[in-house]
Amino acid sequence: MRTIAAMFLALTAALAGLAGAQASDITAVRFGEHEGHTRIVIETRTPVQSRAHTLSEPAPRLVVSFEDASWSVDGLDGGAGFGAGLVGVFRFDAAASHPRLVFTLTGPASIRQQMSLDPAGGGYRTVIDVEPVSAAAFASVSGFPQAPATLTELVVRDAGIDFTPAGCERIRVVIDPGHGGRDPGALARFGGMHEAGIALAAGLQLRDILNETGRYEVIMTRDRDVYVSLEDRVRIARQARADLFISLHADSAGGNAGPSGATIYSMNARAENRARSRAINEGNWVDVNRTEEVSRILVEMAISNKRSQSELFAEALRTEVGRTANLWRSTPMEANYAVLTDAEIPAVLFEMGFMTNREDSRRLNDVRERRRLMQAAAAAIDSHFSGCRAPGRTYWASGGSPASGASAR
């Protein structure tokens, strides 16, 4: 009760300081495509203080924060819309510590200039020009600017409460050993094990390695030799509100014993279309308070985030695996696998080697060799979520809401 009372008093005091604030209405958001840059114009009824910065994770974004602002754009009651040029979509976030406009960028970009202009036949204008840059340059200039503590942080600090930002408390990883039960998968050229058994053994090893760190909540789609449908594998991940999904398999080249090495897949354009269609048609994004256009924009933003996160993790996995094992493909690939087609959860399919190659199948049948491979996978997961442990930084991991999935590989 003392904690609750302290929080109430701190919150009351914090809100009292804001009581006299007057929000400036945002009345228009416009875009102009110019040679070498895209111009964003934000109109307000009264002068407003703002600051802009770019973020590279989980997807390229431009964030414009206001001291105080409200949304009053005709035709966009839901606070979201489509952009132009370097801006894909945008949304107004009134629930943040400072109201803000979030612009999802189509690629790496930096702020060329920002200026405030007085009315000229319209409202006050905040003008921001963004220009394309290299990925390295984008990463070097992106990040959260130094800012005062949020209201939540002030409240919990004054109340003496431990506070961990959402998304970093306990990262949920779903491990999906492929095949199982009546679906044994490919037969190893060495050792006599089927793909289902090797995938399960590897998945259990990865689970144990992650559990040892204490940083992850690990969910298995199967932990014994049983059949689990593709739909149920996706459903398990969604019900768990997973931050990452990794499906373990072993490849096969039929009668060709030559191909060897690991391959990593994330979703391709067809898989993305399946995810988009399912998200819209199953009604997971439908809300009586949203227009159809806003729902579609939110789906696009979720898929953009999922694609970006999946590609980032696929690259991290390729890097770590490449240090300990041969790679069949030197870069991550894309595929239309059913387990990759959730609209939100970052997902990869990891082909650990070729069952039809004698050396690969020998390695996958060897407990120590397999553990080395799973240690590499765990290192990639650690690398991918390293932002959660960086001082002063919050990593917003993606997570799905419980829903059913339907697709076929």
C-alpha positions in Angstrom: 0.0 0.0 0.0 2.9 2.4 0.8 4.2 1.8 -2.7 0.8 2.4 -4.3 0.4 5.6 -2.3 3.9 6.8 -3.2 3.2 6.2 -6.9 -0.2 8.1 -6.6 1.4 11.1 -5.0 4.3 11.2 -7.5 1.9 10.9 -10.4 -0.4 13.6 -8.9 2.6 15.9 -8.5 3.8 15.2 -12.0 0.4 15.8 -13.6 -0.1 19.0 -11.6 2.9 20.5 -13.3 1.4 19.8 -16.7 -2.1 21.0 -15.9 -1.7 24.4 -17.5 -0.2 23.1 -20.8 -2.0 23.9 -24.0 -1.7 21.4 -26.9 -1.1 22.7 -30.4 -3.3 21.0 -33.0 -1.5 19.3 -35.9 -3.7 20.2 -38.9 -1.8 18.8 -41.9 1.1 16.5 -42.8 2.4 16.9 -46.4 5.3 15.5 -48.4 7.3 16.8 -51.3 9.6 14.7 -53.5 12.7 16.7 -54.6 15.9 15.8 -56.3 18.1 14.2 -53.6 15.7 14.6 -50.7 12.1 14.3 -49.4 10.5 17.2 -47.6 8.1 16.7 -44.7 5.9 19.6 -43.7 3.9 19.5 -40.5 1.4 22.3 -40.0 0.1 23.4 -36.5 -2.4 26.0 -35.4 0.0 27.6 -33.0 3.8 27.6 -32.7 5.2 24.3 -31.3 8.6 23.2 -30.1 9.8 20.0 -31.7 12.9 17.9 -32.2 13.6 15.1 -34.8 15.9 12.1 -34.8 16.3 8.9 -36.7 16.2 5.4 -35.4 17.8 2.4 -37.1 16.1 -0.4 -35.0 13.8 -2.2 -35.4 13.3 -0.5 -38.8 14.5 2.8 -40.3 12.3 5.6 -38.8 12.2 9.3 -38.3 10.7 10.4 -35.0 9.5 14.0 -34.5 8.6 14.7 -30.8 6.6 17.7 -29.6 6.4 19.4 -26.3 2.7 19.1 -26.6 0.5 18.5 -29.6 -2.9 16.9 -30.5 -4.1 15.4 -33.8 -6.6 17.3 -35.9 -6.0 16.3 -39.5 -9.1 16.1 -41.7 -9.6 12.7 -43.2 -7.1 11.0 -41.0 -9.0 10.5 -37.8 -7.0 7.4 -36.9 -3.8 9.4 -36.8 -2.0 7.4 -39.6 -1.4 7.8 -43.3 0.8 7.1 -46.3 3.9 9.1 -47.1 5.9 9.7 -50.3 9.5 9.5 -51.4 11.6 8.3 -48.5 8.6 8.0 -46.2 6.4 4.8 -46.5 3.8 5.4 -43.8 3.4 7.5 -40.7 1.4 7.6 -37.5 0.7 10.0 -34.6 1.5 8.6 -31.2 -0.3 10.5 -28.5 0.5 8.0 -25.7 4.3 8.6 -25.7 5.9 10.7 -23.0 5.9 13.5 -25.6 3.4 13.3 -28.4 5.2 12.4 -31.6 4.9 11.6 -35.3 6.7 8.4 -36.4 7.6 8.2 -40.0 8.6 4.7 -41.3 11.4 5.2 -43.9 11.8 3.2 -47.0 15.6 3.0 -46.4 18.5 4.6 -44.6 18.2 8.4 -44.5 19.5 11.3 -42.5 18.1 14.7 -41.6 19.4 17.3 -44.0 17.8 20.3 -42.3 14.9 21.2 -39.9 13.3 24.6 -39.7 10.2 26.4 -38.3 8.3 28.8 -40.5 5.6 31.3 -39.7 2.2 31.1 -41.4 1.9 32.0 -45.1 -1.7 31.4 -46.0 -1.9 28.4 -43.6 -0.6 27.3 -40.2 2.7 27.3 -38.5 5.1 24.9 -40.3 7.8 22.5 -39.1 9.8 21.5 -42.1 12.2 18.6 -42.2 14.2 17.5 -45.2 15.6 13.9 -45.3 18.1 12.5 -47.7 19.2 8.9 -48.5 22.5 7.8 -47.0 24.5 4.6 -46.7 23.5 2.0 -44.0 26.8 2.7 -42.2 26.2 6.4 -42.1 22.6 5.9 -41.0 23.6 3.7 -38.1 26.2 6.2 -37.0 23.8 9.1 -36.7 20.7 7.3 -35.5 19.6 6.8 -31.9 17.6 8.4 -29.2 18.7 11.9 -28.3 19.4 12.8 -24.7 16.1 13.7 -23.1 14.6 14.2 -19.6 13.2 11.2 -17.9 9.7 10.1 -18.9 6.8 10.6 -16.5 6.7 6.9 -15.8 10.4 6.8 -15.0 10.0 9.9 -12.7 7.1 8.3 -10.9 8.8 4.9 -10.3 12.1 6.6 -9.3 10.5 8.8 -6.7 8.5 5.9 -5.4 11.6 3.7 -5.1 10.4 1.1 -7.5 12.5 -1.0 -9.9 11.5 -0.3 -13.4 12.4 -2.2 -16.6 11.1 -0.9 -19.9 8.6 -3.1 -21.7 10.2 -5.5 -24.2 13.4 -6.0 -22.1 12.0 -7.8 -19.0 12.1 -11.3 -20.5 12.8 -12.0 -24.1 10.6 -14.8 -25.5 12.3 -17.1 -28.0 10.3 -19.9 -29.7 12.4 -22.8 -30.9 10.7 -24.9 -33.6 12.3 -28.3 -34.3 11.1 -29.2 -37.8 9.1 -32.3 -38.7 8.3 -34.9 -36.0 6.0 -37.9 -35.5 4.6 -39.2 -38.7 6.7 -36.7 -40.6 10.4 -37.8 -40.1 11.9 -35.6 -42.7 15.1 -36.5 -44.6 17.3 -39.5 -43.6 20.9 -38.8 -42.7 23.6 -40.2 -45.0 25.6 -41.0 -41.9 24.4 -42.3 -38.5 20.9 -43.4 -39.5 19.0 -40.5 -37.8 16.1 -38.7 -39.5 15.9 -34.9 -39.8 13.1 -34.8 -37.2 15.4 -36.4 -34.6 18.4 -34.2 -35.4 16.2 -31.0 -35.3 14.7 -32.0 -32.0 18.1 -32.8 -30.4 19.5 -29.5 -31.7 16.4 -27.6 -30.4 16.7 -29.1 -26.9 20.4 -28.1 -26.8 19.7 -24.6 -27.9 16.9 -24.4 -25.3 19.3 -25.5 -22.5 22.0 -23.0 -23.7 19.5 -20.1 -23.6 18.0 -21.1 -20.3 21.5 -21.1 -18.7 21.8 -17.4 -19.5 18.7 -16.6 -17.5 17.9 -13.9 -20.0 15.3 -15.7 -22.1 11.9 -17.4 -21.8 12.2 -20.3 -24.2 9.1 -22.0 -25.7 9.4 -25.2 -27.8 6.8 -26.0 -30.5 7.6 -29.6 -29.6 10.0 -31.2 -27.1 9.5 -34.9 -28.1 8.9 -36.9 -31.3 5.4 -35.8 -32.1 3.7 -34.3 -35.2 2.9 -30.6 -34.9 1.1 -29.0 -37.9 2.6 -25.9 -39.5 -0.5 -23.9 -38.4 0.0 -24.9 -34.8 3.7 -24.0 -34.8 2.8 -20.4 -35.8 -0.1 -20.4 -33.3 2.2 -21.4 -30.5 4.5 -18.5 -31.3 1.6 -16.0 -31.4 0.1 -17.2 -28.2 3.5 -16.9 -26.5 3.8 -13.3 -27.9 7.2 -14.3 -29.1 10.0 -11.8 -29.8 11.8 -14.3 -32.1 11.0 -17.6 -33.9 13.7 -19.9 -35.1 12.8 -23.1 -37.0 15.5 -25.8 -37.1 15.8 -28.1 -40.1 18.4 -30.1 -42.1 18.6 -29.9 -45.9 18.5 -32.6 -48.5 19.8 -32.7 -52.1 18.2 -35.9 -53.1 20.8 -38.2 -54.7 23.4 -35.5 -54.9 25.9 -35.9 -52.0 27.9 -32.8 -53.0 26.1 -29.8 -51.5 27.0 -29.1 -47.9 26.8 -26.3 -45.3 24.1 -24.3 -43.5 21.5 -21.9 -45.0 19.4 -19.3 -43.3 16.1 -18.1 -44.6 13.7 -15.2 -43.9 10.4 -14.5 -45.6 10.3 -13.5 -49.3 7.7 -11.4 -51.1 5.2 -14.2 -51.5 5.5 -15.1 -47.8 5.0 -11.4 -47.0 1.8 -11.3 -49.1 0.5 -14.4 -47.3 1.2 -12.7 -43.9 -0.5 -9.5 -45.1 -3.6 -11.4 -46.4 -4.0 -13.5 -43.3 -3.6 -10.5 -40.9 -6.3 -8.6 -42.8 -8.7 -11.4 -43.6 -8.6 -13.1 -40.1 -9.5 -9.8 -38.5 -6.7 -9.7 -36.0 -6.2 -6.1 -36.8 -9.8 -5.0 -36.9 -10.9 -2.5 -34.3 -14.3 -0.7 -34.2 -12.4 2.5 -33.5 -10.2 2.2 -36.6 -10.9 2.8 -40.2 -10.0 0.1 -42.7 -7.2 2.3 -44.0 -5.7 2.7 -40.6 -5.9 -1.1 -40.0 -4.1 -1.7 -43.3 -1.4 0.9 -42.4 -0.8 -0.8 -39.1 -0.4 -4.1 -40.8 2.2 -2.6 -43.2 4.1 -1.1 -40.3 4.1 -4.5 -38.5 5.3 -6.4 -41.5 8.0 -3.8 -42.2 9.2 -4.2 -38.6 9.0 -8.0 -38.9 10.9 -8.1 -42.2 13.6 -5.8 -40.9 14.1 -7.7 -37.6 14.1 -11.0 -39.4 16.8 -9.9 -41.8 18.9 -8.4 -39.0 18.7 -11.7 -37.1 19.4 -13.8 -40.2 22.6 -11.8 -40.8 23.6 -12.2 -37.1 23.0 -15.9 -37.4 25.0 -16.2 -40.6 27.9 -14.4 -39.0 28.0 -16.6 -35.9 27.4 -19.9 -37.7 30.1 -19.0 -40.3 32.7 -18.9 -37.6 32.1 -22.6 -36.6 30.6 -24.3 -39.7 30.5 -24.3 -43.5 27.9 -22.2 -45.2 26.1 -23.4 -48.3 25.0 -19.9 -49.1 27.2 -17.0 -48.0 24.3 -14.6 -47.5 20.9 -15.2 -45.9 18.2 -16.4 -48.4 14.5 -15.7 -48.7 11.7 -18.3 -49.0 7.9 -18.8 -48.8 7.9 -21.2 -45.8 4.7 -21.3 -43.8 6.4 -20.9 -40.5 7.8 -17.5 -41.6 4.5 -16.0 -42.5 3.2 -14.4 -39.3 2.7 -10.7 -39.8 4.6 -9.6 -36.6 7.0 -12.1 -35.2 10.6 -11.9 -36.5 11.3 -15.4 -37.9 14.0 -17.4 -39.6 14.3 -21.0 -40.8 17.8 -22.4 -40.2 18.9 -25.3 -42.4 21.8 -26.6 -40.3 23.4 -28.7 -43.0 22.7 -31.3 -45.6 21.5 -34.8 -44.5 22.6 -36.0 -47.9 26.2 -34.9 -47.4 28.3 -37.4 -45.4 30.4 -34.9 -43.5 27.4 -32.7 -42.7 25.3 -35.6 -41.5 28.2 -36.8 -39.4 28.5 -33.4 -37.7 24.8 -33.2 -37.1 24.8 -36.7 -35.5 27.7 -35.7 -33.2 26.5 -34.2 -29.9 29.5 -32.0 -29.4 29.5 -30.7 -33.0 25.8 -30.0 -32.8 26.3 -28.1 -29.5 28.9 -25.9 -31.1 26.4 -25.1 -33.8 23.7 -24.3 -31.2 26.2 -22.1 -29.3 26.6 -20.1 -32.4 22.9 -19.7 -32.7 22.7 -18.6 -29.1 25.5 -16.1 -29.7 23.5 -14.7 -32.6 20.4 -14.4 -30.4 22.5 -12.6 -27.8 23.9 -10.3 -30.4 20.4 -9.5 -31.8 19.0 -8.6 -28.4 22.1 -6.9 -27.1 20.3 -3.5 -27.1 18.2 -4.7 -24.2 21.3 -4.8 -22.0 22.9 -1.5 -23.2 22.7 1.2 -20.6 20.1 3.9 -21.3 18.6 2.2 -24.3 15.4 0.3 -24.8 15.1 -2.3 -27.6 11.5 -2.6 -28.7 11.1 -6.3 -29.6 8.2 -7.3 -31.8 5.5 -9.6 -30.4 2.3 -11.1 -31.8 -1.1 -11.3 -30.1 -2.7 -14.8 -29.7 -4.3 -15.8 -33.0 -4.6 -18.7 -35.3 -2.5 -19.1 -38.4 -3.4 -21.0 -41.5 -0.9 -21.9 -44.3 0.9 -24.8 -45.9 4.5 -25.2 -46.7 
